[in-house]
Amino acid sequence: MDEGYFPRGTSMLRRVQGERSVGLMYGQRALLIGALDARNYVGTALHSRYRDRPFKRLSATAKMFETIFFGTRAEADKVLAVVDGMHRKVEGTLPEDGGAYPAGTPYSAHDPELMLWTIAVAAESSAHFYELLVRGMGAGERDAFWRDWVRFGELFGMPRDAAPA
């Protein structure tokens, strides 16, 4: 039986994301924190088909993520192919200064640093709500949880060496 990339009973990511309270809240927090990097914010804002409907975008992203978290490999691979097609178009330069980044700074959805930023804020946000609302994680569980998130990033093309152990 194909239990996907994050098998039931062995994946901390699946356990954490399977908690309803986490699934309902982590994405909004991750989106806000992620926007602190102007390259991430502008890349998302300028290339989103939901530009004027951020919660619609968040909902669409959540559905895709949940397919990868909980679906079969075949289901996840279909989503990953669609996202890769969208990400290939997310490339440009900042039109104006944004925080530490001057106008003209390049961004790309395939930039390993930005890929790490995206998964790091999602992982931290989901861990935050899991530990706040469900239970604390031990050090080994936190490590396994992070390894799963790094694996998640790799599925989108993030090089493993872009992430700390």
Residue frames relative to the residue before (quaternion, step in Angstrom):
aa qw qx qy qz dx dy dz
M 1.0000 0.0000 0.0000 0.0000 0.00 0.00 0.00
D 0.3687 -0.7393 0.5292 0.1937 3.56 -0.89 0.99
E 0.0903 -0.8162 0.5704 0.0172 3.57 -0.39 1.25
G 0.6052 -0.6080 0.3440 0.3818 3.55 1.20 0.37
Y 0.7379 -0.4195 0.3181 0.4223 3.50 -1.34 -0.28
F 0.7642 0.2645 -0.1324 0.5732 3.59 1.22 -0.47
P 0.1509 -0.8629 0.4757 0.0796 3.59 0.39 1.26
R 0.5817 -0.5767 0.4691 0.3301 3.50 -1.18 0.79
G 0.8110 0.2888 -0.2146 0.4612 3.56 -1.01 0.85
T 0.7791 0.2860 -0.1772 0.5290 3.60 1.16 -0.38
S 0.6938 0.4682 -0.2710 0.4755 3.60 1.17 -0.47
M 0.3671 -0.7201 0.5500 0.2104 3.55 -0.76 1.08
L 0.5964 0.5553 -0.3731 0.4436 3.59 1.01 -0.70
R 0.6666 0.4980 -0.3036 0.4642 3.58 0.88 -0.92
R 0.6449 0.5214 -0.3255 0.4542 3.59 0.97 -0.83
V 0.6935 0.4721 -0.2803 0.4666 3.57 0.83 -0.99
Q 0.7119 0.4539 -0.2664 0.4650 3.59 0.78 -1.00
G 0.6045 0.5746 -0.3491 0.4271 3.57 1.20 -0.38
E 0.5624 0.5743 -0.3913 0.4481 3.57 1.26 -0.18
R 0.4987 -0.6982 0.4309 0.2795 3.56 -0.64 1.16
S 0.6574 0.5196 -0.3226 0.4401 3.59 0.88 -0.88
V 0.6391 0.5033 -0.3256 0.4819 3.59 1.05 -0.70
G 0.6833 0.5149 -0.2854 0.4319 3.56 0.81 -1.03
L 0.6815 0.4968 -0.2876 0.4540 3.57 1.07 -0.69
M 0.8028 0.3630 -0.1460 0.4500 3.58 1.05 -0.69
Y 0.6290 0.6039 -0.3670 0.3239 3.60 0.90 -0.80
G 0.6403 0.5766 -0.3343 0.3820 3.60 0.96 -0.82
Q 0.6486 0.5170 -0.3216 0.4568 3.56 0.97 -0.82
R 0.6602 0.4993 -0.2998 0.4742 3.55 0.97 -0.91
A 0.6563 0.5158 -0.3081 0.4564 3.59 0.93 -0.92
L 0.6364 0.5331 -0.3244 0.4534 3.58 1.00 -0.81
L 0.6685 0.4958 -0.2975 0.4678 3.58 0.95 -0.86
I 0.6760 0.4680 -0.3004 0.4836 3.58 0.88 -0.89
G 0.6342 0.5517 -0.3262 0.4325 3.59 0.95 -0.86
A 0.6467 0.5428 -0.3100 0.4371 3.57 1.08 -0.75
L 0.5086 0.6461 -0.4288 0.3742 3.61 1.22 -0.16
D 0.6516 0.4101 -0.3106 0.5575 3.58 1.25 -0.33
A 0.4281 -0.7440 0.4501 0.2462 3.58 -0.41 1.23
R 0.6173 0.5494 -0.3558 0.4365 3.60 1.02 -0.71
N 0.6519 0.5041 -0.3002 0.4804 3.56 1.02 -0.84
Y 0.6795 0.5022 -0.2907 0.4490 3.57 0.84 -1.00
V 0.7057 0.4583 -0.2755 0.4648 3.58 0.75 -1.03
G 0.6337 0.5347 -0.3328 0.4492 3.58 0.95 -0.83
T 0.6685 0.4778 -0.2895 0.4909 3.56 1.00 -0.84
A 0.6998 0.4966 -0.2848 0.4273 3.58 0.76 -1.04
L 0.7351 0.4412 -0.2534 0.4480 3.58 0.83 -0.92
H 0.7701 0.3619 -0.1843 0.4920 3.59 1.12 -0.49
S 0.5207 0.6435 -0.4116 0.3812 3.59 1.23 0.22
R 0.4043 -0.6940 0.5345 0.2632 3.55 -1.01 0.75
Y 0.6868 0.4251 -0.2666 0.5259 3.58 1.32 -0.17
R 0.0814 0.8688 -0.4862 0.0472 3.55 1.14 0.64
D 0.7742 0.3244 -0.1706 0.5160 3.59 0.92 -0.88
R 0.7215 0.3525 -0.2350 0.5477 3.59 1.27 0.13
P 0.1286 -0.8544 0.4984 0.0714 3.60 0.44 1.20
F 0.6663 0.4896 -0.3322 0.4538 3.62 0.97 -0.65
K 0.5762 0.5464 -0.3758 0.4778 3.59 1.16 -0.47
R 0.6461 0.5046 -0.3111 0.4808 3.57 0.99 -0.84
L 0.6479 0.5210 -0.3148 0.4579 3.57 0.92 -0.90
S 0.6501 0.5140 -0.3058 0.4686 3.57 1.00 -0.84
A 0.6566 0.5007 -0.3113 0.4704 3.60 0.93 -0.87
T 0.6468 0.5093 -0.3107 0.4751 3.58 0.99 -0.85
A 0.6390 0.5351 -0.3237 0.4480 3.59 0.95 -0.86
K 0.6456 0.5145 -0.3227 0.4629 3.59 0.95 -0.82
M 0.6546 0.5020 -0.3116 0.4715 3.57 0.98 -0.84
F 0.6566 0.5065 -0.3114 0.4641 3.56 0.89 -0.94
E 0.6677 0.5050 -0.3142 0.4476 3.61 0.87 -0.88
T 0.6025 0.5337 -0.3631 0.4694 3.59 1.07 -0.59
I 0.6716 0.4752 -0.2946 0.4861 3.58 0.98 -0.80
F 0.6568 0.5158 -0.3119 0.4530 3.62 0.95 -0.83
F 0.8490 0.2352 -0.0417 0.4713 3.56 0.74 -1.13
G 0.6280 0.5800 -0.3360 0.3955 3.60 1.17 -0.36
T 0.6482 -0.4635 0.4120 0.4419 3.51 -1.36 -0.09
R 0.6534 -0.4858 0.3805 0.4384 3.57 -1.24 0.18
A 0.6314 0.5340 -0.3376 0.4497 3.59 0.98 -0.79
E 0.6591 0.4909 -0.3097 0.4782 3.61 0.94 -0.84
A 0.6596 0.5055 -0.3014 0.4675 3.57 0.94 -0.91
D 0.6576 0.5247 -0.3171 0.4377 3.59 0.91 -0.88
K 0.6066 0.5394 -0.3549 0.4638 3.62 1.07 -0.65
V 0.6625 0.4905 -0.2990 0.4807 3.57 0.93 -0.92
L 0.6561 0.5228 -0.3149 0.4440 3.58 0.88 -0.91
A 0.6373 0.5186 -0.3287 0.4658 3.61 1.02 -0.72
V 0.6399 0.5113 -0.3200 0.4761 3.60 0.99 -0.82
V 0.6758 0.4914 -0.2950 0.4635 3.58 0.86 -0.96
D 0.6211 0.5350 -0.3502 0.4531 3.59 0.97 -0.77
G 0.6366 0.5259 -0.3244 0.4615 3.58 1.00 -0.78
M 0.6588 0.4864 -0.3030 0.4874 3.57 1.00 -0.80
H 0.6809 0.5103 -0.2940 0.4353 3.58 0.89 -0.93
R 0.5806 0.5910 -0.3836 0.4081 3.61 1.08 -0.57
K 0.6890 0.4756 -0.2676 0.4770 3.58 1.19 -0.56
V 0.6159 0.5522 -0.3455 0.4432 3.60 1.27 -0.28
E 0.4036 0.6596 -0.5125 0.3733 3.49 0.04 1.39
G 0.3375 0.7336 -0.5420 0.2327 3.55 -0.97 0.81
T 0.4414 -0.6394 0.5348 0.3323 3.52 -1.25 -0.54
L 0.5796 -0.5773 0.4394 0.3710 3.54 -1.17 0.58
P 0.3923 -0.7442 0.4879 0.2328 3.60 -0.76 0.99
E 0.7840 0.0713 -0.0453 0.6150 3.59 1.24 -0.39
D 0.6868 -0.4497 0.3511 0.4503 3.57 -1.28 0.19
G 0.0134 0.7879 -0.6153 0.0221 3.55 -1.10 0.77
G 0.8099 -0.1554 0.0668 0.5616 3.56 -0.16 1.29
A 0.8355 -0.1358 0.1313 0.5161 3.57 -0.80 -1.05
Y 0.6769 0.5054 -0.2753 0.4588 3.59 1.26 -0.23
P 0.3229 -0.7618 0.5274 0.1930 3.60 -0.65 1.09
A 0.6675 -0.4498 0.3994 0.4389 3.54 -1.30 0.32
G 0.7510 0.3693 -0.2861 0.4666 3.55 -1.02 0.81
T 0.4800 0.6523 -0.4503 0.3760 3.60 1.26 -0.16
P 0.3886 -0.7391 0.4962 0.2377 3.59 -0.78 0.97
Y 0.0526 -0.7545 0.6513 0.0617 3.54 -1.31 0.46
S 0.0255 0.7721 -0.6344 0.0259 3.52 -1.24 0.55
A 0.5092 -0.6421 0.4787 0.3150 3.56 -1.03 0.77
H 0.6974 0.4439 -0.2738 0.4916 3.60 1.20 -0.36
D 0.3953 0.6857 -0.4975 0.3550 3.61 1.24 0.32
P 0.4601 -0.7167 0.4424 0.2809 3.63 -0.55 1.09
E 0.6298 0.5356 -0.3355 0.4516 3.61 1.04 -0.74
L 0.6919 0.4544 -0.2785 0.4871 3.60 0.94 -0.83
M 0.5922 0.5439 -0.3642 0.4700 3.58 1.13 -0.59
L 0.6479 0.5033 -0.3121 0.4791 3.58 0.97 -0.87
W 0.6281 0.5351 -0.3376 0.4530 3.60 0.91 -0.87
T 0.6720 0.5139 -0.2980 0.4423 3.58 0.88 -0.93
I 0.7188 0.4128 -0.2763 0.4864 3.61 0.81 -0.88
A 0.6140 0.5653 -0.3583 0.4184 3.59 1.05 -0.67
V 0.6936 0.4515 -0.2983 0.4754 3.60 0.88 -0.85
A 0.6178 0.5202 -0.3502 0.4745 3.61 1.09 -0.59
A 0.6650 0.4981 -0.3025 0.4671 3.59 0.91 -0.91
E 0.6747 0.4911 -0.3019 0.4608 3.59 0.87 -0.92
S 0.6607 0.5061 -0.3109 0.4590 3.58 0.97 -0.81
S 0.6756 0.4663 -0.3162 0.4756 3.60 0.89 -0.79
A 0.6250 0.5164 -0.3436 0.4740 3.62 1.01 -0.70
H 0.6117 0.5647 -0.3417 0.4362 3.58 1.00 -0.84
F 0.7356 0.4167 -0.2486 0.4727 3.59 0.72 -1.01
Y 0.5952 0.5500 -0.3695 0.4546 3.60 1.08 -0.61
E 0.7232 0.4337 -0.2527 0.4744 3.57 0.82 -0.98
L 0.6388 0.5193 -0.3229 0.4669 3.58 1.11 -0.56
L 0.8325 0.2829 -0.0905 0.4677 3.56 0.82 -1.02
V 0.7432 0.3665 -0.2146 0.5170 3.61 1.17 -0.44
R 0.6688 -0.4156 0.3169 0.5288 3.57 0.47 -1.23
G 0.5838 -0.5715 0.4424 0.3699 3.54 -1.27 0.36
M 0.3260 -0.7114 0.5836 0.2170 3.54 -1.25 0.46
G 0.4400 -0.6563 0.5448 0.2810 3.53 -1.14 0.68
A 0.7061 -0.4649 0.3176 0.4294 3.57 -1.28 0.31
G 0.6619 0.5061 -0.3093 0.4584 3.60 0.93 -0.83
E 0.6444 0.5064 -0.3173 0.4772 3.56 1.05 -0.73
R 0.6372 0.5197 -0.3287 0.4645 3.59 0.99 -0.79
D 0.6465 0.5126 -0.3172 0.4677 3.57 0.99 -0.83
A 0.6599 0.4940 -0.3057 0.4765 3.60 0.93 -0.88
F 0.6192 0.5434 -0.3284 0.4620 3.56 1.05 -0.82
W 0.6791 0.4761 -0.2958 0.4739 3.61 0.85 -0.92
R 0.6231 0.5338 -0.3490 0.4527 3.62 0.96 -0.79
D 0.6399 0.5136 -0.3225 0.4719 3.59 1.01 -0.77
W 0.6612 0.4929 -0.3175 0.4680 3.60 0.96 -0.79
V 0.6115 0.5194 -0.3556 0.4795 3.59 1.05 -0.67
R 0.6189 0.5264 -0.3326 0.4788 3.59 1.01 -0.79
F 0.6110 0.5463 -0.3324 0.4666 3.60 1.01 -0.85
G 0.6688 0.4967 -0.2934 0.4690 3.58 0.89 -0.94
E 0.6331 0.5360 -0.3280 0.4520 3.57 1.00 -0.80
L 0.6107 0.5614 -0.3504 0.4348 3.58 1.04 -0.71
F 0.6950 0.4317 -0.2543 0.5157 3.57 1.21 -0.56
G 0.6531 -0.5402 0.3034 0.4354 3.59 1.27 0.05
M 0.4432 0.6781 -0.4774 0.3404 3.60 1.21 0.10
P 0.4179 -0.6915 0.5178 0.2814 3.62 -0.80 0.90
R 0.5712 -0.6149 0.4198 0.3456 3.59 -0.95 0.85
D 0.6924 0.4919 -0.2939 0.4386 3.60 0.93 -0.83
A 0.5098 0.6198 -0.4357 0.4076 3.62 1.24 0.07
A 0.7240 0.4160 -0.2191 0.5049 3.59 1.21 -0.53
P 0.4706 -0.6355 0.5195 0.3239 3.58 -1.07 0.65
A 0.6208 -0.5618 0.4014 0.3715 3.56 -1.20 0.58
